[in-house]
Amino acid sequence: MRLLLVTLLQSFAIWALSPSGNGIVLTPSEANLPYEDHIEMSGEQMAFVLRWGVASDRSFHSERSLVFPMLRTIPNNTHASLMHRMGVDVPSLITVNGYSLTAEKVESVKLDGYMEVISTFVASRTRPGVVPAPSVRLTRNIFPSPDKPLMGETYSLENITEKPVTVYIPEFSQVIATPAEKGVTGSYIIRGDILGSGTFTLQGGEKIRFGACFQAYRAGESKIEPDLEKEFAARQAYLALVDGNLVLDTPDDVIDREFRFAKIRASESIFKTAGGYMHGPGGESYYAAIWANDQAEYVNPFFPFLGYWKGDDSALNSYMHFARFMNPEYKPIPSSIIAEGIDIWDGAGDRGDAAMIAHGASRYALEKGDRAEAEKLWPLIEWCLEYCHRKLNSDGVVLSDSDELEGRFPSGDANLCTSTLYYDGLRSAAFLAKELGKSASVSKLYNSRANKLAKAIEAYFGADVQGFHTYRYYDGNDVLRSWICMPLIVGILDRAEGTIAALTSDKLMTKDGLLTQQGSETFWDRSTLYSLRGMYIAGDTKTAGDFMNYYSTRRLLGDHVPYPIEAWPEGSQRHLSAESGLYCRVITEGMFGIRPTGFRSFTVTPRLAEGWNQMALKHIRAFAGDFDLTVTRLPKSKLEITVTDHVSGTTKTYKLVSGATISVKL
């Protein structure tokens, strides 16, 4: 597999790691032009998808797809965020010495939690056959406000000639009023404005700064008059906060950098709604709402490791929203709570949502290490586990109407995902019950049910499929599915070798990741990322390490960067936020093998990749702590684990055989 992956990598590496800082850089050349891409960025009041490109002549172009989740439209459903596209080309409005800016040549494009584009322009009379020298250099930074409903663009225009030039920055506004009958609270105003207009004389080497702001608000309200320099500084302060916690340090710079980008995307897409902070997938579709898979299952168990308070708040808030729908009849909890918390979506029936919530909430409660929060979550966890127990069929596995793919692919009446998530929820809840001082019989009951379920999973789903000793996804399934990885991520490893062989075979593996189903053309990053986590947990460090490097390079330096994506062809590879959380969990739970066992305790089963002598996660904020975890290779297949506790100032060292597990208590 490694030769295949190396060959594929050589065909698509377009970007490079920034030589300074934490970003990536595109340097335009004949080899990589024309280039087209799209990227999503978010703040707590808005998001935007920037569709952008560099043409063959090295000119830059872009279109801003603006999203305002708390400006609701009618009908007020899942997709009812106010959206509008603006394609105004700000540099085309600027003149220098009375000439328009022409002959743009992009020198570089950098992504670093914002976009920086550096270009030169000609601003002089043109003559046939004569290529004028560039007159000015323009640097633009594009970013969302962290806490206001606006997108900002700052511009720095530099005179790169030896003579003075006169720069004219016009007053400019583009204003749209939406029909009142199409808004939940009436008409909305969407506008784009140039800030800092005027006439300026620049000597050689001097610069002038100005900006552009794109915002929306309710009719009758006043527009925001932002200081874009302060807004950009606030965005950089958020990035510094994310960069300072849960820092990955390995011999693979690409994995380290992609992990850093995944932290940003996973944590930026949190919206301050009328129903509290809500993490949203994004993708110009999913905002001011929560899902049992994207939030409860995928991203919430990641947030305690990062220690980002908005992430933790959004996680607890999402679980408490789901808790509103507990009922004594054990009718299904809705799959999604939408429209800032005032409505629901359950169009796919029971997708195994209770199992998703039980898995995520029990892990989150242990990892957060907050007893008061855990007490709030315990009734929801108990209810979800009991719901799943009542849905067991005669073979002992959990029935559901569909799975998280919501009928896009067949899942039978009992699928592998739902049962494995329920299994993990039982294991985590058994640990949590002890921490909360519940009767010993509670933990005993949950562990007993988990033991029985593991046997049922083997008996019901275990099968030889397409020549591989692995799992069928549902009764009657006779082709390979990427979700056969699920037993691996919960530590059921009886069929690990055959399952990994199936996942990495040409029946599922493609240059873009894993096909959802053998014979299809559809791939979803979420199952690819679950598979990577499972390979690490199963101990196949060679396969996992090769695949992880390949996948990370593809997403970080390929033709669509810099985050994990949702799917293709559905959604055009949108940068949905929770997938970035899943990437981070490949590191925390897969590579480092961290499994919570208490509010201040966890087990570690490190999986140090072949060829690596050391790896570290620094400033882990889970378990109410702040600690580093360093894994070092020793002779004779042994490892040394060092836990440095920044709170107590203590350091503990453990030695173990590669593949073994240790218990850590902070």
Secondary structure per residue as TSV (DSSP state, phi and psi in degrees):
chain	resnum	aa	ss	phi	psi
A	1	M	-	360.0	-33.9
A	2	R	H	-61.9	-41.6
A	3	L	H	-61.7	-42.1
A	4	L	H	-60.3	-45.6
A	5	L	H	-67.1	-41.1
A	6	V	H	-62.4	-42.4
A	7	T	H	-61.6	-43.3
A	8	L	H	-64.9	-40.1
A	9	L	H	-60.0	-39.9
A	10	Q	H	-63.6	-21.3
A	11	S	H	-88.2	-12.3
A	12	F	H	-134.2	0.1
A	13	A	-	-66.7	112.2
A	14	I	-	-113.5	-41.3
A	15	W	-	-91.0	168.3
A	16	A	E	-133.7	154.4
A	17	L	E	-65.4	135.6
A	18	S	-	-62.0	130.7
A	19	P	S	-65.3	-21.9
A	20	S	S	-132.3	143.7
A	21	G	S	85.0	-160.3
A	22	N	S	-117.8	14.5
A	23	G	-	-96.2	-169.7
A	24	I	E	-128.3	154.8
A	25	V	E	-132.3	136.2
A	26	L	E	-107.6	120.7
A	27	T	-	-106.6	108.2
A	28	P	-	-60.4	140.6
A	29	S	-	-156.4	171.4
A	30	E	T	-59.8	-27.7
A	31	A	T	-74.0	-25.8
A	32	N	T	-120.0	9.7
A	33	L	-	-111.9	150.4
A	34	P	S	-72.3	154.9
A	35	Y	E	-127.9	132.5
A	36	E	E	-130.7	139.9
A	37	D	E	-158.2	174.6
A	38	H	E	-145.9	146.9
A	39	I	E	-143.2	142.8
A	40	E	E	-106.4	141.5
A	41	M	E	-134.9	153.9
A	42	S	E	-142.7	153.6
A	43	G	-	-130.5	-177.3
A	44	E	S	-76.7	-9.1
A	45	Q	S	-118.1	-7.5
A	46	M	-	-163.8	167.5
A	47	A	E	-142.3	161.7
A	48	F	E	-146.9	149.5
A	49	V	E	-109.3	119.5
A	50	L	E	-95.7	114.5
A	51	R	E	-96.0	119.0
A	52	W	E	-144.1	167.5
A	53	G	E	-169.7	167.1
A	54	V	E	-121.1	119.2
A	55	A	-	-75.2	173.8
A	56	S	T	-61.3	-27.0
A	57	D	T	-88.1	8.3
A	58	R	S	72.9	22.4
A	59	S	-	-88.7	147.8
A	60	F	E	-98.5	142.1
A	61	H	E	-141.8	152.7
A	62	S	E	-156.8	158.5
A	63	E	E	-136.2	132.5
A	64	R	E	-97.7	119.7
A	65	S	E	-100.3	102.2
A	66	L	E	-90.2	139.3
A	67	V	E	-131.2	128.8
A	68	F	E	-124.2	92.0
A	69	P	E	-64.2	-27.7
A	70	M	E	-92.9	1.9
A	71	L	E	-101.0	93.8
A	72	R	E	-84.8	142.7
A	73	T	B	-109.4	172.1
A	74	I	S	-110.7	133.4
A	75	P	S	-72.1	145.2
A	76	N	-	-82.6	73.3
A	77	N	S	-110.3	-161.9
A	78	T	T	-55.6	-37.0
A	79	H	T	-103.0	21.2
A	80	A	-	-90.1	29.8
A	81	S	E	-78.9	141.0
A	82	L	E	-62.1	127.7
A	83	M	E	-133.7	145.0
A	84	H	E	-159.2	144.1
A	85	R	E	-106.4	136.3
A	86	M	E	-128.4	127.6
A	87	G	-	-115.4	15.7
A	88	V	-	-55.3	132.1
A	89	D	-	-97.8	97.1
A	90	V	G	-59.3	-47.0
A	91	P	G	-58.4	-28.3
A	92	S	G	-69.1	-14.7
A	93	L	G	-90.1	-11.2
A	94	I	-	-89.3	141.3
A	95	T	E	-125.2	149.9
A	96	V	E	-129.8	121.1
A	97	N	T	56.2	29.3
A	98	G	T	85.7	0.7
A	99	Y	E	-107.6	144.1
A	100	S	E	-69.5	157.7
A	101	L	-	-80.7	122.3
A	102	T	E	-131.2	176.9
A	103	A	E	51.3	47.9
A	104	E	E	-62.1	138.0
A	105	K	E	-129.6	106.7
A	106	V	E	-68.6	125.9
A	107	E	E	-88.6	-38.6
A	108	S	E	-162.2	153.3
A	109	V	E	-125.4	126.4
A	110	K	E	-119.7	137.7
A	111	L	E	-113.4	127.7
A	112	D	S	-153.4	41.5
A	113	G	S	87.0	-3.8
A	114	Y	S	-154.4	173.0
A	115	M	E	-110.4	132.8
A	116	E	E	-118.3	126.9
A	117	V	E	-122.3	124.8
A	118	I	E	-114.4	124.7
A	119	S	E	-137.7	156.5
A	120	T	E	-109.1	152.7
A	121	F	E	-134.5	154.6
A	122	V	E	-96.2	136.6
A	123	A	-	-136.3	72.9
A	124	S	S	-161.2	172.8
A	125	R	-	-66.3	135.5
A	126	T	-	-101.9	146.1
A	127	R	B	-127.0	145.7
A	128	P	T	-57.9	130.2
A	129	G	T	80.1	-1.8
A	130	V	B	-113.3	128.1
A	131	V	-	-99.6	106.3
A	132	P	-	-67.5	155.0
A	133	A	-	-74.2	149.0
A	134	P	-	-59.9	146.0
A	135	S	-	-103.3	-37.2
A	136	V	E	-138.9	156.5
A	137	R	E	-116.8	130.6
A	138	L	E	-116.1	126.2
A	139	T	E	-114.0	122.4
A	140	R	E	-119.5	138.8
A	141	N	E	-116.8	130.8
A	142	I	E	-121.0	129.1
A	143	F	E	-163.1	160.7
A	144	P	E	-92.9	150.1
A	145	S	-	-69.0	137.5
A	146	P	S	-64.6	-29.7
A	147	D	S	-139.0	11.3
A	148	K	S	-125.0	155.1
A	149	P	S	-80.0	62.7
A	150	L	E	-150.0	151.9
A	151	M	E	-108.3	134.5
A	152	G	E	-114.7	148.8
A	153	E	E	-135.4	118.8
A	154	T	E	-102.0	143.3
A	155	Y	E	-126.5	137.5
A	156	S	E	-124.4	115.9
A	157	L	E	-107.8	122.3
A	158	E	E	-115.1	133.7
A	159	N	E	-78.7	113.1
A	160	I	-	-105.1	16.7
A	161	T	S	-100.5	176.8
A	162	E	S	-92.2	-9.4
A	163	K	S	-105.1	154.8
A	164	P	-	-63.9	147.9
A	165	V	E	-131.0	154.1
A	166	T	E	-108.4	123.1
A	167	V	E	-107.4	129.6
A	168	Y	E	-111.8	114.9
A	169	I	E	-109.6	110.9
A	170	P	-	-78.2	158.5
A	171	E	-	-70.9	134.1
A	172	F	-	-152.1	132.8
A	173	S	E	-142.6	137.1
A	174	Q	E	-118.8	116.7
A	175	V	E	-126.0	131.5
A	176	I	E	-127.3	134.4
A	177	A	E	-112.0	123.5
A	178	T	-	-81.6	154.7
A	179	P	-	-60.4	133.4
A	180	A	G	-60.0	-34.8
A	181	E	G	-72.4	-8.3
A	182	K	G	-101.2	1.0
A	183	G	B	-114.9	141.3
A	184	V	T	-59.1	-37.2
A	185	T	T	-114.1	29.2
A	186	G	S	97.7	-151.8
A	187	S	-	-77.4	147.7
A	188	Y	E	-119.8	145.2
A	189	I	E	-104.5	125.3
A	190	I	E	-116.5	130.7
A	191	R	E	-147.3	152.3
A	192	G	E	-123.8	133.8
A	193	D	E	-135.5	141.1
A	194	I	E	-85.5	133.4
A	195	L	E	-113.6	137.3
A	196	G	S	91.2	29.0
A	197	S	-	-69.1	160.4
A	198	G	E	151.4	-175.5
A	199	T	E	-115.0	129.7
A	200	F	E	-135.3	142.8
A	201	T	E	-107.0	126.0
A	202	L	E	-114.9	126.4
A	203	Q	-	-75.4	168.0
A	204	G	T	-55.8	126.8
A	205	G	T	88.5	-10.2
A	206	E	-	-81.3	158.8
A	207	K	E	-128.6	153.8
A	208	I	E	-127.3	140.4
A	209	R	E	-113.3	139.7
A	210	F	E	-150.2	-175.3
A	211	G	E	-154.9	174.1
A	212	A	E	-137.3	139.9
A	213	C	E	-128.2	135.5
A	214	F	E	-124.2	120.1
A	215	Q	E	-145.2	173.1
A	216	A	E	-149.0	152.2
A	217	Y	E	-160.9	168.6
A	218	R	E	-75.1	142.7
A	219	A	T	-56.1	134.8
A	220	G	T	98.2	-19.0
A	221	E	S	-88.6	165.3
A	222	S	-	-94.4	147.3
A	223	K	-	-68.6	154.9
A	224	I	-	-79.0	137.3
A	225	E	-	-108.0	82.2
A	226	P	-	-81.1	155.4
A	227	D	-	-95.9	99.7
A	228	L	H	-65.8	-28.1
A	229	E	H	-64.8	-40.8
A	230	K	H	-69.0	-36.3
A	231	E	H	-65.0	-40.4
A	232	F	H	-66.7	-39.4
A	233	A	H	-63.2	-37.2
A	234	A	H	-66.7	-38.7
A	235	R	H	-62.5	-42.9
A	236	Q	H	-66.5	-33.6
A	237	A	H	-65.6	-40.1
A	238	Y	H	-61.0	-44.9
A	239	L	H	-62.4	-39.0
A	240	A	H	-64.3	-37.0
A	241	L	H	-62.7	-46.1
A	242	V	H	-66.1	-40.1
A	243	D	H	-66.3	-26.1
A	244	G	H	-81.3	-14.6
A	245	N	S	-117.3	151.8
A	246	L	S	50.1	61.6
A	247	V	E	-93.6	122.4
A	248	L	E	-91.2	132.4
A	249	D	E	-134.0	103.6
A	250	T	-	-132.1	173.1
A	251	P	S	-70.5	-8.3
A	252	D	-	-103.4	101.8
A	253	D	H	-63.9	-30.3
A	254	V	H	-68.1	-45.5
A	255	I	H	-63.3	-43.7
A	256	D	H	-57.2	-44.8
A	257	R	H	-71.3	-40.7
A	258	E	H	-65.8	-35.9
A	259	F	H	-61.0	-42.2
A	260	R	H	-62.1	-44.4
A	261	F	H	-65.2	-39.0
A	262	A	H	-64.0	-36.9
A	263	K	H	-59.3	-41.5
A	264	I	H	-63.9	-51.9
A	265	R	H	-66.6	-36.7
A	266	A	H	-65.6	-32.9
A	267	S	H	-102.9	-14.4
A	268	E	H	-80.3	-25.3
A	269	S	-	-88.1	59.2
A	270	I	E	-125.4	123.4
A	271	F	E	-112.4	137.9
A	272	K	E	-87.9	92.7
A	273	T	E	-99.9	173.1
A	274	A	T	-63.1	-21.7
A	275	G	T	-98.5	21.6
A	276	G	E	93.5	-179.1
A	277	Y	E	-66.1	128.5
A	278	M	E	-128.9	121.2
A	279	H	E	-72.1	134.0
A	280	G	-	-126.3	141.4
A	281	P	-	-60.6	-39.2
A	282	G	B	94.1	-139.3
A	283	G	T	70.7	25.3
A	284	E	T	59.3	25.1
A	285	S	T	-141.9	-40.2
A	286	Y	B	-121.5	94.5
A	287	Y	-	-139.8	158.8
A	288	A	S	50.7	40.1
A	289	A	-	-158.7	164.1
A	290	I	E	-134.2	155.6
A	291	W	E	-128.8	151.4
A	292	A	I	-68.9	-25.2
A	293	N	I	-90.2	-62.0
A	294	D	I	-55.9	-46.7
A	295	Q	I	-93.0	-60.7
A	296	A	I	-62.0	-39.2
A	297	E	I	-94.0	-47.7
A	298	Y	I	-81.1	-60.3
A	299	V	I	-97.4	-31.0
A	300	N	G	-57.8	-41.7
A	301	P	G	-67.8	-8.0
A	302	F	G	-84.5	-34.6
A	303	F	H	-58.6	-39.8
A	304	P	H	-58.9	-31.1
A	305	F	H	-66.0	-37.1
A	306	L	H	-78.6	-31.3
A	307	G	T	71.6	25.7
A	308	Y	-	-88.7	118.5
A	309	W	H	-62.8	-36.2
A	310	K	H	-65.4	-35.9
A	311	G	H	-63.5	-46.8
A	312	D	H	-62.6	-42.8
A	313	D	H	-62.2	-43.1
A	314	S	H	-66.2	-35.0
A	315	A	H	-65.8	-51.9
A	316	L	H	-59.9	-42.5
A	317	N	H	-60.7	-41.0
A	318	S	H	-64.1	-43.0
A	319	Y	H	-64.7	-38.6
A	320	M	H	-69.2	-31.3
A	321	H	H	-63.7	-44.4
A	322	F	H	-63.9	-34.5
A	323	A	H	-63.0	-23.7
A	324	R	T	-58.7	-22.0
A	325	F	T	-104.4	9.3
A	326	M	-	-62.5	145.9
A	327	N	-	-150.9	149.7
A	328	P	T	-69.0	-18.5
A	329	E	T	-84.3	-6.5
A	330	Y	-	56.5	47.6
A	331	K	-	-81.0	154.6
A	332	P	-	-59.7	142.8
A	333	I	-	-72.8	142.7
A	334	P	-	-63.3	150.4
A	335	S	S	-68.9	-31.1
A	336	S	E	-146.6	143.1
A	337	I	E	-114.6	119.9
A	338	I	E	-119.1	177.6
A	339	A	G	54.6	50.3
A	340	E	G	63.5	21.8
A	341	G	G	101.1	1.5
A	342	I	T	-95.3	-6.9
A	343	D	E	-144.5	174.6
A	344	I	E	-131.4	164.2
A	345	W	E	-131.2	129.2
A	346	D	-	-141.3	40.2
A	347	G	T	-68.0	-14.6
A	348	A	T	-106.3	13.1
A	349	G	-	69.8	-154.1
A	350	D	-	-78.4	111.1
A	351	R	-	-94.2	13.0
A	352	G	S	85.4	24.7
A	353	D	H	-61.5	-36.9
A	354	A	H	-64.1	-36.9
A	355	A	H	-67.3	-40.3
A	356	M	H	-59.0	-46.3
A	357	I	H	-68.0	-42.1
A	358	A	H	-60.8	-45.0
A	359	H	H	-59.7	-51.7
A	360	G	H	-71.0	-44.0
A	361	A	H	-68.0	-38.7
A	362	S	H	-69.9	-40.0
A	363	R	H	-66.4	-43.9
A	364	Y	H	-59.2	-45.4
A	365	A	H	-60.8	-42.4
A	366	L	H	-66.3	-45.2
A	367	E	H	-69.6	-35.7
A	368	K	H	-67.0	-35.6
A	369	G	T	71.3	27.4
A	370	D	-	-113.8	108.6
A	371	R	H	-60.8	-40.8
A	372	A	H	-62.8	-43.1
A	373	E	H	-63.2	-42.8
A	374	A	H	-61.7	-38.3
A	375	E	H	-63.1	-37.9
A	376	K	H	-64.5	-36.9
A	377	L	H	-82.6	-21.9
A	378	W	H	-56.6	-45.6
A	379	P	H	-59.4	-37.7
A	380	L	H	-65.4	-44.7
A	381	I	H	-61.7	-46.7
A	382	E	H	-57.4	-46.5
A	383	W	H	-61.9	-46.3
A	384	C	H	-63.4	-40.0
A	385	L	H	-66.3	-40.8
A	386	E	H	-67.2	-38.0
A	387	Y	H	-57.6	-49.4
A	388	C	H	-61.8	-40.7
A	389	H	H	-59.8	-40.1
A	390	R	H	-72.6	-14.4
A	391	K	T	-95.8	4.6
A	392	L	B	-65.1	136.5
A	393	N	-	-87.7	-174.8
A	394	S	T	-66.0	-18.0
A	395	D	T	-92.1	-0.5
A	396	G	S	85.9	13.6
A	397	V	S	-113.6	165.3
A	398	V	B	-88.5	129.6
A	399	L	-	-81.4	144.2
A	400	S	-	-156.2	158.3
A	401	D	S	-71.3	-33.7
A	402	S	-	-156.1	-163.1
A	403	D	-	-131.8	-165.9
A	404	E	T	-67.5	-13.0
A	405	L	T	-84.7	-1.8
A	406	E	T	55.4	41.2
A	407	G	T	88.4	-0.4
A	408	R	S	-62.7	-34.0
A	409	F	S	-131.3	150.9
A	410	P	-	-62.9	145.5
A	411	S	-	-137.0	5.6
A	412	G	-	64.6	-164.3
A	413	D	S	-99.2	-2.7
A	414	A	S	-150.4	118.6
A	415	N	-	-115.4	160.8
A	416	L	H	-65.4	-36.8
A	417	C	H	-58.9	-51.0
A	418	T	H	-61.1	-43.8
A	419	S	H	-68.9	-37.9
A	420	T	H	-71.2	-36.3
A	421	L	H	-66.4	-39.5
A	422	Y	H	-61.7	-41.8
A	423	Y	H	-57.5	-47.6
A	424	D	H	-67.8	-35.8
A	425	G	H	-60.5	-39.3
A	426	L	H	-63.3	-45.5
A	427	R	H	-62.4	-46.8
A	428	S	H	-66.7	-40.7
A	429	A	H	-64.3	-31.0
A	430	A	H	-64.1	-40.7
A	431	F	H	-66.2	-43.2
A	432	L	H	-65.1	-38.5
A	433	A	H	-59.1	-40.8
A	434	K	H	-63.3	-43.4
A	435	E	H	-64.2	-32.9
A	436	L	T	-87.9	2.2
A	437	G	T	74.0	24.5
A	438	K	-	-70.7	163.0
A	439	S	-	-54.9	143.3
A	440	A	H	-57.9	-24.3
A	441	S	H	-66.6	-25.5
A	442	V	H	-68.3	-51.1
A	443	S	H	-61.7	-40.0
A	444	K	H	-62.1	-42.6
A	445	L	H	-63.6	-46.6
A	446	Y	H	-65.7	-40.2
A	447	N	H	-67.1	-37.1
A	448	S	H	-63.7	-43.3
A	449	R	H	-66.0	-36.5
A	450	A	H	-64.8	-41.7
A	451	N	H	-61.1	-43.6
A	452	K	H	-65.8	-39.5
A	453	L	H	-66.3	-38.4
A	454	A	H	-59.2	-41.1
A	455	K	H	-67.2	-38.4
A	456	A	H	-67.7	-38.2
A	457	I	H	-60.8	-44.0
A	458	E	H	-63.2	-45.4
A	459	A	H	-69.9	-38.4
A	460	Y	H	-87.7	-43.0
A	461	F	H	-99.8	-24.6
A	462	G	E	-60.8	128.6
A	463	A	E	-164.3	160.7
A	464	D	E	-93.2	115.5
A	465	V	E	-121.9	122.4
A	466	Q	T	54.2	34.1
A	467	G	T	85.9	5.8
A	468	F	E	-112.6	136.7
A	469	H	E	-82.0	88.3
A	470	T	E	-144.3	-135.5
A	471	Y	E	-130.8	147.2
A	472	R	-	-88.9	145.9
A	473	Y	S	-76.9	-27.8
A	474	Y	S	-157.0	167.2
A	475	D	T	-64.2	121.7
A	476	G	T	100.4	-10.4
A	477	N	-	-72.2	123.6
A	478	D	-	-125.2	10.9
A	479	V	S	-123.9	161.0
A	480	L	-	-73.1	143.2
A	481	R	B	-127.2	144.2
A	482	S	G	-67.9	-23.1
A	483	W	G	-75.1	3.9
A	484	I	G	-66.1	-6.6
A	485	C	G	-72.7	-15.6
A	486	M	H	-58.6	-42.4
A	487	P	H	-57.8	-32.6
A	488	L	H	-63.9	-40.4
A	489	I	H	-72.5	-16.4
A	490	V	T	-104.5	10.4
A	491	G	T	85.5	13.1
A	492	I	-	-91.2	106.1
A	493	L	-	-116.8	13.8
A	494	D	T	-58.3	-34.6
A	495	R	T	-116.1	29.8
A	496	A	H	-61.2	-46.5
A	497	E	H	-61.6	-48.1
A	498	G	H	-67.2	-35.6
A	499	T	H	-67.5	-44.2
A	500	I	H	-64.9	-39.4
A	501	A	H	-61.4	-39.6
A	502	A	H	-67.9	-44.7
A	503	L	H	-62.1	-35.6
A	504	T	T	-96.5	6.4
A	505	S	S	-79.1	166.1
A	506	D	T	-71.0	-4.6
A	507	K	T	-77.3	-22.9
A	508	L	T	-125.3	-33.8
A	509	M	E	-78.0	131.0
A	510	T	E	-131.7	176.1
A	511	K	T	-65.2	-18.4
A	512	D	T	-99.6	1.4
A	513	G	E	119.3	-155.8
A	514	L	E	-93.0	135.5
A	515	L	B	-65.5	145.0
A	516	T	S	-64.0	-41.0
A	517	Q	B	-141.7	138.2
A	518	Q	T	-53.1	131.9
A	519	G	T	91.2	-9.2
A	520	S	-	-93.7	178.4
A	521	E	-	-113.7	4.0
A	522	T	-	-89.4	130.8
A	523	F	E	-127.5	145.4
A	524	W	E	-125.9	129.4
A	525	D	H	-63.7	-29.1
A	526	R	H	-60.8	-43.1
A	527	S	H	-73.6	-30.7
A	528	T	H	-62.4	-42.4
A	529	L	H	-72.6	-36.9
A	530	Y	H	-61.3	-40.9
A	531	S	H	-63.7	-42.3
A	532	L	H	-60.5	-44.7
A	533	R	H	-60.2	-43.6
A	534	G	H	-63.5	-37.3
A	535	M	H	-63.3	-42.1
A	536	Y	H	-63.5	-48.1
A	537	I	H	-60.8	-34.4
A	538	A	H	-74.1	-11.0
A	539	G	T	91.4	7.6
A	540	D	-	-87.6	77.5
A	541	T	H	-69.0	-28.5
A	542	K	H	-68.8	-51.4
A	543	T	H	-63.4	-46.5
A	544	A	H	-62.6	-43.1
A	545	G	H	-64.3	-44.1
A	546	D	H	-63.4	-45.6
A	547	F	H	-66.5	-39.4
A	548	M	H	-64.7	-42.4
A	549	N	H	-64.0	-43.4
A	550	Y	H	-62.6	-51.9
A	551	Y	H	-59.8	-45.0
A	552	S	H	-63.5	-41.3
A	553	T	H	-65.8	-40.2
A	554	R	H	-61.0	-45.5
A	555	R	H	-77.7	-32.1
A	556	L	H	-88.4	-36.0
A	557	L	H	-123.6	7.2
A	558	G	S	-87.5	-143.8
A	559	D	S	-97.4	-0.2
A	560	H	S	-146.9	106.1
A	561	V	-	-129.9	167.0
A	562	P	S	-114.2	16.4
A	563	Y	S	-115.1	158.7
A	564	P	-	-55.4	154.4
A	565	I	-	-120.5	174.7
A	566	E	-	-81.7	-73.6
A	567	A	E	-160.2	170.9
A	568	W	E	-150.4	139.7
A	569	P	S	-80.6	-13.5
A	570	E	G	-63.6	133.3
A	571	G	G	77.0	-0.1
A	572	S	G	52.7	41.1
A	573	Q	S	57.8	50.6
A	574	R	-	-64.5	150.9
A	575	H	-	-85.4	61.1
A	576	L	-	-62.0	139.7
A	577	S	H	-71.0	-39.9
A	578	A	H	-65.9	-26.4
A	579	E	H	-61.3	-33.7
A	580	S	H	-66.2	-35.5
A	581	G	H	-61.4	-38.4
A	582	L	H	-65.3	-37.2
A	583	Y	H	-60.0	-44.9
A	584	C	H	-62.0	-34.3
A	585	R	H	-73.4	-21.0
A	586	V	I	-59.3	-37.8
A	587	I	I	-74.8	-55.7
A	588	T	I	-67.1	-46.1
A	589	E	I	-95.1	-27.2
A	590	G	I	-91.7	-68.0
A	591	M	I	-62.7	-44.8
A	592	F	S	-94.1	-13.2
A	593	G	-	62.1	39.1
A	594	I	E	-83.9	125.0
A	595	R	E	-129.3	116.7
A	596	P	E	-66.7	138.5
A	597	T	-	-126.0	-7.5
A	598	G	S	-171.9	179.3
A	599	F	S	-65.9	-28.1
A	600	R	S	-129.3	19.9
A	601	S	E	-140.6	154.4
A	602	F	E	-163.0	162.7
A	603	T	E	-104.6	155.2
A	604	V	E	-130.1	126.2
A	605	T	-	-126.0	83.9
A	606	P	-	-70.4	144.1
A	607	R	-	-123.2	83.1
A	608	L	-	-76.6	121.7
A	609	A	-	-62.1	150.7
A	610	E	T	-59.2	133.8
A	611	G	T	89.9	-10.0
A	612	W	-	-95.2	137.0
A	613	N	S	-100.2	-16.0
A	614	Q	E	-161.0	152.3
A	615	M	E	-151.5	154.6
A	616	A	E	-148.0	145.9
A	617	L	E	-115.3	120.9
A	618	K	E	-110.3	143.9
A	619	H	E	57.0	53.4
A	620	I	E	-72.9	127.5
A	621	R	-	-103.9	5.0
A	622	A	-	-70.4	167.0
A	623	F	T	58.4	36.8
A	624	A	T	54.3	34.9
A	625	G	-	-129.3	-170.0
A	626	D	-	-152.8	98.7
A	627	F	E	-145.3	158.3
A	628	D	E	-104.6	146.8
A	629	L	E	-127.5	113.3
A	630	T	E	-117.0	131.5
A	631	V	E	-115.5	125.4
A	632	T	E	-125.1	135.9
A	633	R	E	-79.3	135.0
A	634	L	E	-115.4	167.0
A	635	P	T	-62.6	162.4
A	636	K	T	60.1	44.1
A	637	S	T	58.0	34.0
A	638	K	E	-112.7	157.6
A	639	L	E	-127.1	153.0
A	640	E	E	-118.7	130.1
A	641	I	E	-112.6	127.3
A	642	T	E	-115.2	126.5
A	643	V	E	-112.3	112.7
A	644	T	E	-104.9	112.7
A	645	D	E	-93.2	111.2
A	646	H	T	-75.7	-16.7
A	647	V	T	-79.6	-49.9
A	648	S	T	-88.9	-16.1
A	649	G	T	77.7	15.4
A	650	T	E	-102.9	157.4
A	651	T	E	-130.4	132.2
A	652	K	E	-119.9	143.0
A	653	T	E	-123.9	136.0
A	654	Y	E	-128.1	142.2
A	655	K	E	-118.3	138.5
A	656	L	E	-154.2	161.2
A	657	V	E	-75.8	141.4
A	658	S	T	-54.7	129.2
A	659	G	T	98.6	-12.2
A	660	A	-	-84.3	168.7
A	661	T	-	-119.5	140.0
A	662	I	E	-120.4	157.4
A	663	S	E	-106.6	135.1
A	664	V	E	-123.2	134.9
A	665	K	E	-125.7	123.2
A	666	L	-	-76.4	360.0
